[in-house]
Amino acid sequence: MGHSAAIWDSKLAIERVKDWNGIDQIVLRNPQGASARVSLQGGHVISWQNDQGQELLFSSTKVNVKAPKAMRGGIPICFPQFGNCGSLEQHGFARNKIWVVDEDPPPLPTNDSNGKSFVDLLLKPSEEDLKSWPHSFELRLRVCLGMDGNLSLISRVRNMNGKPFSFSFAYHSYLSVSDISEVRVEGLETMDYFDNLCERERFTEQGDAITFESEFERVYLSSPNCIAVLDHERKRTYVLRKEGLPDVVVWNPWEKKSKAMADLGDEEYKQMVCVDGAVIEKPITLKAGEEWMGRLEILVIPSTFCSDFSNFN
């Protein structure tokens, strides 16, 4: 199926395998048995499993296996735009391009690699990309699997141009849940948001937590750096910690839209919620040679320990 690529630590293994289209995937493992799988198509984290082998990310069973279209699920990288505006494809082109393993990445802070199994990926624009988005850039992604099973993604965008450019960005994170009706999202209380179901009108969140009873698509603005997603039935909480990503997208398509989506099962909306660390309201502008970094870490804890997730800030 594949071949070993490298081992950065005697206990932390990384393996390189191929998918059904012959596209390389990187599998990270830790000694406790947790794993993460990253496709070089899109720099896309397509699987994240805990040490019991339970899948923590949602992926549709109706996956389009034909490249280069991104699969529905996991954590796609949305760059240089989020949403559908202008001449670019929805959520930008990065998630549909073939990335390469970066064999000589610039250094990151030691806490972003020490004791972790990780891989560095790199995307540069093709001639075709430069026709639709005429800006020279380097987009680097480090995917880390910690000793505790935590998943972290660190992205850096550098302007290789002579002129400034602006971009939006999101980690479009599909979290696996037991039943969307039993899910609560905490940490966004009193935040302003754009409601994409109301022509992006701006509102202020009134609830003490976000719950789901119908289609939901909001962009929460200038949000806290720690968000919790509580799955009552599984007694499991996802804690998302972010840096350089001021906004949070919360999305569930619900029943009607799911039936209209070719790559999502009619009932699969019940098993997923997207909670994305993002830069949307105020795009990043980089001058020549400047670099931006955004970081997302996701950890999973028993809900009984999550009465005050501020401890995880």
C-alpha positions in Angstrom: 0.0 0.0 0.0 2.8 2.4 0.8 6.3 2.8 2.2 7.8 4.4 5.2 9.0 7.9 4.8 10.8 9.1 8.0 10.9 8.9 11.7 11.6 12.1 13.6 11.5 10.4 17.0 12.1 6.8 18.0 8.5 6.5 19.2 6.8 8.9 16.9 6.3 7.4 13.4 5.4 9.0 10.1 4.5 6.9 7.0 3.9 7.8 3.4 1.2 5.9 1.6 -0.9 6.4 -1.6 -4.7 6.7 -2.0 -6.9 5.2 -4.7 -5.9 8.0 -7.1 -2.2 7.4 -6.5 -1.9 10.7 -4.5 0.4 10.6 -1.5 -0.9 10.7 2.1 1.1 11.1 5.2 0.1 9.1 8.3 1.2 10.4 11.7 1.1 8.1 14.8 1.9 8.5 18.4 3.0 5.7 20.9 -0.5 5.6 22.5 -2.1 4.6 19.2 -3.6 7.9 18.0 -3.2 8.8 14.4 -3.7 11.6 11.8 -3.8 11.2 8.0 -3.0 14.1 5.7 -3.5 14.1 1.9 -1.1 16.0 -0.3 -4.2 16.9 -2.3 -5.1 20.1 -0.6 -2.9 19.6 2.5 -6.1 18.1 3.8 -6.3 16.4 7.1 -8.7 13.6 6.2 -8.6 11.5 9.4 -7.8 12.0 13.1 -8.3 9.1 15.4 -7.9 8.8 19.2 -5.9 6.0 20.9 -9.1 3.8 20.8 -9.3 4.1 17.1 -12.4 6.3 17.2 -12.6 8.8 14.3 -12.9 12.4 15.6 -13.4 14.1 12.2 -16.5 13.7 10.1 -16.2 12.5 6.4 -19.1 11.9 4.1 -19.7 8.4 2.9 -20.6 10.0 -0.5 -17.0 11.1 -1.1 -16.1 12.1 -4.7 -13.0 10.0 -5.2 -12.0 11.7 -8.4 -9.2 14.2 -8.1 -8.9 17.2 -7.9 -12.2 17.9 -6.1 -11.7 18.1 -2.3 -13.6 15.5 -0.3 -16.5 16.6 2.0 -15.1 16.3 5.5 -11.9 16.4 7.5 -10.1 19.8 7.7 -9.8 21.4 4.3 -7.6 24.5 3.9 -9.5 27.5 2.6 -7.1 29.9 0.9 -7.0 32.6 -0.6 -10.7 33.1 0.1 -13.5 31.6 2.2 -16.9 31.5 0.6 -17.8 32.1 -2.9 -16.9 35.6 -4.3 -15.1 36.9 -7.3 -13.6 34.7 -10.0 -12.0 32.1 -7.8 -13.6 28.7 -6.9 -15.5 28.5 -3.7 -13.2 28.5 -0.6 -10.2 29.2 -2.9 -7.9 26.8 -4.8 -5.5 25.6 -2.1 -7.8 22.6 -1.1 -7.8 21.3 -4.7 -4.0 21.6 -5.4 -1.3 19.0 -4.9 1.1 20.1 -2.2 4.6 18.8 -1.6 6.4 17.6 1.5 8.6 20.5 2.7 12.0 18.8 3.4 13.7 22.0 4.6 11.1 24.1 6.4 12.0 27.3 8.3 12.1 26.8 12.1 9.1 27.0 14.2 9.0 27.5 18.0 10.2 24.4 19.7 6.8 23.7 21.4 5.4 23.3 17.9 7.5 20.2 17.2 9.1 18.8 20.4 7.6 15.5 21.4 5.2 15.5 18.4 4.9 13.5 15.2 4.7 16.1 12.4 4.9 16.8 8.7 5.6 20.0 6.9 3.8 20.7 3.6 4.3 23.4 1.0 2.2 25.0 -1.7 3.4 27.5 -4.3 1.3 28.9 -7.2 1.3 27.3 -10.6 1.2 29.3 -13.8 -2.5 28.5 -13.9 -3.0 29.8 -10.4 -1.2 33.1 -11.2 -3.7 33.7 -14.1 -6.7 33.6 -11.7 -4.9 35.1 -8.7 -1.8 37.0 -9.8 0.2 36.9 -6.6 3.3 35.0 -5.8 3.2 33.3 -2.4 4.4 30.4 -0.3 1.8 28.6 1.9 3.3 26.3 4.5 1.4 23.9 6.7 2.7 21.9 9.6 0.4 19.2 10.9 1.3 17.9 14.4 0.0 14.9 16.4 1.0 15.3 20.1 1.9 12.7 22.6 -1.5 13.4 24.2 -3.3 12.9 20.8 -4.0 16.6 20.3 -4.0 17.7 16.7 -2.5 21.1 15.7 -2.2 22.9 12.3 0.1 25.8 11.8 -0.1 27.7 8.5 2.2 30.4 7.3 1.6 32.6 4.2 4.6 34.6 2.8 4.3 37.3 0.1 6.9 36.5 -2.5 5.6 39.4 -4.7 6.9 42.9 -5.2 3.4 44.2 -4.4 1.0 43.7 -1.5 -1.9 41.2 -1.6 -4.8 40.4 0.7 -6.4 37.0 1.5 -8.9 35.2 3.7 -8.3 31.9 5.3 -10.0 29.1 7.2 -9.4 25.7 8.7 -12.8 24.2 7.6 -13.0 21.7 10.5 -15.7 19.0 10.2 -16.1 17.5 13.8 -17.7 14.1 14.2 -20.7 14.3 16.7 -23.3 11.7 17.8 -26.3 13.9 17.1 -26.3 17.6 16.1 -29.4 18.2 18.2 -27.4 17.3 21.3 -24.4 19.5 20.6 -23.6 22.8 22.3 -20.9 25.3 21.2 -19.6 27.5 24.1 -17.3 30.5 24.1 -19.1 32.6 21.5 -21.6 34.2 23.9 -22.2 38.0 23.3 -20.1 37.9 20.1 -21.2 39.7 17.0 -21.8 37.6 13.9 -22.7 37.7 10.2 -25.6 35.4 9.5 -25.1 34.0 6.0 -28.7 32.9 5.9 -29.8 36.5 6.3 -27.7 38.1 3.6 -24.8 38.5 6.0 -26.7 40.8 8.3 -24.8 41.5 11.5 -26.3 40.4 14.9 -25.1 39.8 18.4 -25.3 36.3 19.9 -28.0 36.3 22.7 -27.8 32.7 23.9 -25.5 31.3 26.6 -24.5 28.6 24.1 -25.1 27.8 20.4 -27.5 24.8 19.9 -28.9 23.5 16.6 -32.5 23.1 15.5 -32.2 24.1 11.8 -29.8 25.2 9.1 -27.0 27.2 10.7 -24.3 29.3 9.0 -22.7 32.2 10.9 -19.3 33.9 11.1 -18.5 35.0 14.6 -16.3 38.1 14.7 -13.2 38.9 16.8 -13.9 35.8 18.9 -12.1 34.4 21.9 -9.1 32.1 21.3 -10.7 29.1 23.0 -14.0 27.5 21.9 -15.7 24.3 23.2 -17.9 21.9 21.3 -19.8 19.7 23.7 -21.2 16.4 22.5 -23.7 15.4 25.2 -24.4 11.9 24.0 -20.7 10.9 23.8 -19.8 12.8 26.9 -17.0 14.3 24.8 -15.8 17.9 24.3 -13.7 19.3 21.6 -11.6 22.3 22.7 -10.4 24.5 19.9 -7.5 26.9 20.7 -6.5 29.3 18.0 -3.9 32.1 17.2 -4.0 34.5 14.4 -7.5 33.4 13.5 -9.9 36.0 14.9 -13.1 34.7 13.4 -15.1 31.4 13.9 -17.4 29.9 11.3 -20.2 27.6 12.7 -22.1 25.6 10.1 -24.5 22.8 9.7 -26.5 22.4 6.5 -29.5 20.6 8.1 -31.9 18.4 6.2 -33.1 20.3 3.2 -29.7 21.5 2.1 -28.1 18.1 2.8 -30.5 16.5 0.3 -29.4 19.0 -2.3 -25.7 18.3 -1.8 -24.3 15.5 -4.1 -21.4 14.7 -1.8 -23.3 14.5 1.5 -25.8 11.8 2.6 -29.3 12.9 3.3 -29.0 12.2 7.0 -25.3 12.8 7.5 -25.8 16.4 8.7 -26.8 14.8 12.1 -23.2 13.5 12.6 -21.3 16.7 11.8 -20.7 20.3 12.8 -18.2 22.6 11.3 -16.4 25.0 13.7 -13.7 26.8 11.9 -10.8 29.0 13.0 -10.8 31.7 10.3 -9.8 35.1 9.0 -12.8 36.5 7.2 -14.1 39.9 8.3 -10.8 41.7 8.0 -8.6 39.9 5.4 -4.9 39.8 6.0 -2.7 42.1 3.8 0.9 41.2 3.4 3.5 43.6 1.9 6.5 42.2 -0.1 8.4 39.6 2.0 5.9 39.7 5.0 4.5 36.6 6.5 1.3 35.7 8.4 0.9 32.7 10.7 -2.3 31.1 11.9 -2.5 28.2 14.4 -5.3 25.8 15.4 -5.1 23.1 18.1 -7.9 20.7 18.8 -8.0 18.5 21.9 -10.7 16.1 23.1 -11.6 15.8 26.8 -14.4 14.0 28.7 -17.2 16.5 29.1 -17.3 15.9 32.9 -14.0 17.8 33.1 -15.2 20.7 31.0 -17.4 22.8 33.3 -14.8 25.6 32.8 -12.9 25.2 29.6 -11.2 28.6 30.2 -8.6 26.5 31.9 -7.5 25.4 28.5 -6.7 28.9 27.2 
